[in-house]
Amino acid sequence: MTDDPSPPERSDDEETADAALAERARQLHRHLEATAELPIDRTANRWLGEAEAVAADVATSDLDTETILERVEKVQHLLAEVAETGHEGADDHLEAAKTVCTRILEDDGSSPP
């Protein structure tokens, strides 16, 4: 019996799905990061700031898919607390971030962006 320390081989589909999920995570973070310097409502800023911090972790950490999806659900929950920001550009990024969350969660990150 031999001990093979190498990880199991991954299919091209799995690698493609991981790459798509990683790209969507980066998109989510970019949209939320873009709101950070805009003059927005204080309450909205609090929710967006927390969502951006979680999204940054998702976009920059080496996490398994299940953990990514759990954290994206958290971001989605935080964003649901914000109806509008008081700034048109920030509102656009907010809606885009909500859309990215939905796509990640509906597809489990498995289809290309």
C-alpha positions as CSV (number, residue, x, y, z in Angstrom):
1,M,0.0,0.0,0.0
2,T,1.4,3.4,-1.0
3,D,0.7,6.7,0.5
4,D,0.0,9.2,-2.2
5,P,0.1,12.7,-0.7
6,S,-1.1,14.5,-3.8
7,P,-4.6,15.8,-3.8
8,P,-7.2,14.2,-6.0
9,E,-7.2,15.5,-9.6
10,R,-9.8,18.1,-10.4
11,S,-11.8,18.1,-13.6
12,D,-11.7,21.1,-16.0
13,D,-15.3,21.8,-15.1
14,E,-14.5,22.0,-11.4
15,E,-11.6,24.4,-12.1
16,T,-13.8,26.5,-14.4
17,A,-16.5,26.7,-11.7
18,D,-14.0,27.7,-9.1
19,A,-12.6,30.4,-11.4
20,A,-16.1,31.7,-12.1
21,L,-16.9,31.8,-8.4
22,A,-13.7,33.6,-7.7
23,E,-14.4,36.2,-10.4
24,R,-17.9,36.8,-9.1
25,A,-16.5,37.2,-5.5
26,R,-14.1,39.8,-6.8
27,Q,-16.9,41.6,-8.7
28,L,-19.0,41.7,-5.5
29,H,-16.1,43.1,-3.5
30,R,-15.3,45.7,-6.2
31,H,-18.9,47.0,-6.2
32,L,-19.0,47.3,-2.4
33,E,-15.5,48.8,-2.3
34,A,-16.6,51.5,-4.8
35,T,-19.2,52.8,-2.3
36,A,-16.6,53.4,0.4
37,E,-15.5,56.9,-0.7
38,L,-18.9,58.1,-1.8
39,P,-21.0,60.5,0.3
40,I,-23.8,58.2,1.4
41,D,-26.3,58.0,4.2
42,R,-24.7,57.1,7.5
43,T,-26.9,54.1,8.2
44,A,-26.4,52.7,4.7
45,N,-22.7,53.3,5.1
46,R,-22.6,51.1,8.2
47,W,-24.4,48.2,6.4
48,L,-22.3,48.6,3.3
49,G,-19.1,48.8,5.3
50,E,-19.8,45.5,7.0
51,A,-20.9,43.9,3.8
52,E,-17.7,45.1,2.1
53,A,-15.5,43.6,4.8
54,V,-17.1,40.2,4.4
55,A,-16.9,40.5,0.6
56,A,-13.2,41.4,0.9
57,D,-12.6,38.2,2.9
58,V,-14.5,36.1,0.3
59,A,-12.6,37.7,-2.5
60,T,-9.1,37.4,-1.0
61,S,-9.1,34.3,1.1
62,D,-8.7,30.7,0.0
63,L,-12.0,29.4,1.1
64,D,-14.0,26.3,0.2
65,T,-17.1,26.7,-1.8
66,E,-19.5,26.1,1.1
67,T,-17.8,28.8,3.2
68,I,-17.9,31.2,0.3
69,L,-21.6,30.6,-0.2
70,E,-22.3,31.1,3.5
71,R,-20.4,34.4,3.5
72,V,-22.1,35.6,0.4
73,E,-25.5,34.9,2.1
74,K,-24.3,37.1,4.9
75,V,-23.4,39.9,2.5
76,Q,-26.8,39.5,0.8
77,H,-28.5,39.7,4.2
78,L,-26.6,42.9,5.1
79,L,-27.3,44.5,1.7
80,A,-31.0,43.7,2.2
81,E,-31.0,46.3,5.0
82,V,-30.2,49.1,2.5
83,A,-32.9,50.3,0.3
84,E,-31.0,53.3,-1.0
85,T,-27.8,55.2,-0.1
86,G,-28.6,58.8,-0.9
87,H,-26.1,58.7,-3.8
88,E,-27.0,57.6,-7.3
89,G,-23.6,56.0,-8.1
90,A,-23.6,54.1,-4.8
91,D,-27.2,53.0,-5.4
92,D,-26.0,51.6,-8.8
93,H,-23.2,49.7,-7.1
94,L,-25.6,48.5,-4.4
95,E,-28.0,47.0,-6.9
96,A,-25.1,45.4,-8.9
97,A,-23.8,43.9,-5.7
98,K,-27.2,42.5,-4.9
99,T,-27.4,41.0,-8.4
100,V,-24.0,39.4,-8.0
101,C,-25.0,37.9,-4.7
102,T,-28.1,36.4,-6.2
103,R,-26.1,35.0,-9.2
104,I,-23.5,33.4,-6.9
105,L,-26.1,31.8,-4.7
106,E,-28.4,30.6,-7.5
107,D,-25.6,29.1,-9.5
108,D,-23.6,28.0,-6.5
109,G,-20.8,29.8,-8.4
110,S,-20.8,27.0,-10.9
111,S,-21.5,28.9,-14.2
112,P,-19.2,31.5,-15.8
113,P,-19.9,35.2,-15.1
